[in-house]
């Protein structure tokens, strides 16, 4: 099946309805869309937006459905519709959809659309991405709740606390790396954190840590991967006379900087640009790419497809 998007007219009164998002992936076969839409109709739900993609290379099918449901039965049925529609709750939606999921061997989830995902930001000594994400979350432009900010340095404690967000200083040395990661995992569990964002956190995470949070850590890299790794990437780019500055947001895996790519951003530059100007341009590019990646993950628009991602707009 090819990628497509279906938008339906929202019926009168739906503005007060509860909003949900269903995401799923499964082996591609006939009847998936029909089964999903039929089940939602029977459950008294209205599809407001549906996007799907069948990958011919992997044989997998991916789908994201934004739908609404009245919290209680309507006072009077529509003409010609005498169905008794029971109240819809998240638990009932999940219980009811389980049979469809089993029939098609789906990996699926249903969440409330207005759920603000709890995240932790991690940073070292470069604060541009941190500052950008804090502001976006504070103004409501980013649909997340920042549970805490973790850093192996203390420079940004004042900035973070000015937003009323807890700041956790977890120093890291070669001797304390295991203890630092254990403390971070404890924080993730205690605060019910759903996503960890490396907002220029300059520490290599262990293989075990990456595996425990697989699909739940996003990093920003200062280039189109895998170009210009290591120290002073923008100085390396200047030395090579690059014409495009890029940044890559990707999921973290045990393979350093090789995780599934979520988003990439670029900006054209000329020969007259200095290394210092490249750094400034690059910081802005990094902020934009990372913010979009975090927003898309929080809105459950991203699904893993092996070493790649499916991102529904």
N, C-alpha and C positions, 0 to 999 in steps of 0.2 A: 504494500500500500504506500502511496506517496504522502508527503506531508501536506496537511491542509488545516484550515481553521474554520470553525463553524460558529456563527453568532446567532442567537435567537432573540426575538423581541421579548422583553421582560413584561409579564402581565401586570395589570394595574394592581397596586397594593403590594408588589413584591419588594418595595423599598424597605418594608419592615421585616421581611423574611430574613432568616438566618442564612449566612453565606458559608459555603464549604468548598474545599479543594480536594479532588481525588487525583492521585497520580498512580500510574501503574506501568509495569513492563512485563513482557511475557513472550514466549515463542509466537511468531506471527502465524495467524491462520484466519480463515474466514469466520465472520460472525462476532468478532470481539466488540466492535462499535455497537452493533445491534444489541448484544447482550447487556452492555453497560447502559446504553440509553433506555432500553426497555425496563431494566431493573430500577433505574432512577425514576422513571415515570410511574411505575407501580408503587414505589415508595413515597409518592407524592412530592417529588422534587422537580425543579425546572432547570434545565441546562441553560446557562447564560453564556458560556464560552467553552469551546472544546477544540483541542489541538492534538493532533496525532502524527506519528511518523513511523513508517516501517523501514527498517534498515535491511536492504537486500544483501549486504555483505555479511552481517551477523545473523540474519534471520530473526531478529528481535523486533518487537512492536512496542512503542512508547506512547503514552497518552496522558494528557492533563485536562481535567474537566473542572471548571468552576460552575457550581450549581447552587441554587437557593432552595430553601424549604421553609414552609410556614411552621412556626413553633407549636401551633395548635390547629386542629381541624378548622376549615373555613365554616363560617356561620351558615352558609347555604351553598350547596354544590352548584357547579356550572350547569347550564341547560343541557340536558341529555347525559349528564354525568352523575350517577347516583352512588358513586363509590364512597365508602367510608374511609377517610384518610386519617390514620392515627397520628398523634403528635410525633414529630421527628426530633430525635436527639442524636448526638454524636455517637453514643454507644449503640443505639439501635441501627444507625447507618452502618457502622462497622460490623455489627453482628449480621445484618442482612446481606451485606456485600460479600461476606466470607464464602458463600456458596459459589458466586460468580468467580471469585478469585481462584478457588480450588479447581473449578471446571476448566479454567484456561491456564493453570499453573502460573498465576500472576504473583509478582512482587508488588504489593500495593499498599497505599496509605490513604487515610482520609483525615483531614485536619480542618479546623475552623479557619476561614479565610482571614479573619481579623486577629488571629493569634500572632502575637509579637514574639518572635523567636528569641530565646535567651542566649546571649553570646558572651564570650570572653575575648578581649583584645590583648595581644601580646606585642611588646615594643621594646627596642633597645635604646639607641641614642639618636635615631632619626625620627622626628615626631610629626612629619607632614601628614602621613596617612592616618595616624592616630587622631590628630587634630581635626582632620576632615570627617572621619567617621563619628567622632564625638558630636560635632556640630550637626551633621545630618541626622543622627539619632535624636538629638535634643529638639530639633525643629520638626520632627516627624517625617522627614524626607526618606528616612531609612526605617523600614518596618521591623525594628529589633528592640530588644531590651538588653542593655549592656549590664551584665551581672557584676563584672569586675574588669579591671585592667591589670595585667601582670607584666612586670618588667624585671630584667636582671640588673637594672640600674635605677637610680632614684630621681633622675632629673625631672620626670613629668608628673610627680606626685601632686604638685600644686595645681597643674592644669586639670588633671583627672578629678581631683576632689572639688574643684570649682563647679563641676557639673553634678556634684552629689553622688559620685560613683566611687565605690571602694577601690583603693589602689593597693596592690599586693606586690611587695618587693621580694623577689625570689632570686638571690644571687646564684650564679652558676660558675663552677670551676670544674676542672677535670675530675677532681676528687668528689665533688658533691653533685654531679650531673644526675645520677640515679635518684638521689634524695629529692632534688629539685623537681624532676619529672613526676615522682610519686606525689609530691605536694600539689602539683598542678592537677593531676588526675583526681585527687581527693576534692579539690575545688570544683572541678567539673561535675563530679557526682553530687556533692553537697548542694551546689547551686542549680542543679538540673540544667546544665549548660548543653545546648544542642549544637553549637558551632564554635570552634576556636579560630580566630582570625590572626594571622601573623602579619601585623601592620609594621613591617620592617623589623622583625625580631631576628637578631643576627646570631642565633644559636642553631646548630644542627641537632635535630631531634633524633632520638634513638629509633631503631627499627621497630622495637616493641611498642613504643609510644605511638608511632605512626599507625601501626596495625590496630591498636586498641581504639583509635579514633578515626579509622578509615572512613573516608567520605564525609568527615566532619571537621576537617582542617583546611582552610584556604590560605594561600600564601601569595604575595605579590613579588614578582621578579622584575628587575630593572632592565629588561631587554626582551626581544623575541627569543624565546628559548630555542636552542641552548647557547645563543651568542653572548659573548662578553661576560663570561663568568669570572668570579673572583673580585679582587679589589679594584676600586676606581673604574667602574664600567663605563662611565661617561667620558672619562679621559681616554680609555681604550677606543671608544667610538669616535672621538675627535681625531685620534691618531690615524684611524682608518678612513677618515673623511666621509662618514655616513651622512646620508641625506634624509633618513627617517629615524626619529627617536621612538622607541617602543617600550611597552610594558606588558607583562603577561600575568594574569591572575589564574592560578591553577590549584587543584587539590594536592595536598601533600601526601607523598608515598615514601616508602623506604628508599627508593631511588631518588637521590637528591635532584631537585628541580626537574624531574621527569614525569610528574603527575599529570592527570588529565587536565587539559586546558579548558578554562571556562570563558575567558574574555581576553582580548588583546586590544590595545589602544596605540595609536601612532600620532605623531605630529611631524610635518616636514620642516627641515631646517636647512639653512644655507651655509656657504663656505665661510661667511663672516662671523658665525657664532663661535664664541669662546667656550672652553671647557666649563667655566663657571656658569655661563648661560645655559649650556646643555644640562647641567645639574638642576637648575631652576625649572627648565622646561620638563625635564624628566620627572621631577617630583609631582608636577601637576598631572602629567600623564599617568603616573602610578596611582594617584588618588582617584582619578576617574575610573580606571579599569577595576581597581579593588572595590570601590563603592558599588559599581554595577554588579560585580560578582557576588558580593555579600547580599545585595538586595534580591537578586535572582534566586539565590539559595534560600533566603528567608521566605520568599514567595513560592517556594517549591516549584520553580521553573526548570531546574536542572536535574537530569537523570544520567547516571553513569552508564556508559555503553562500552565496556571493556576499558581500553586505554584512552577512550574519547568521551565526550559528553554530548548529550542532547539538550539543547537550551531552547525552551519555548518562549517566544517574545510576548 
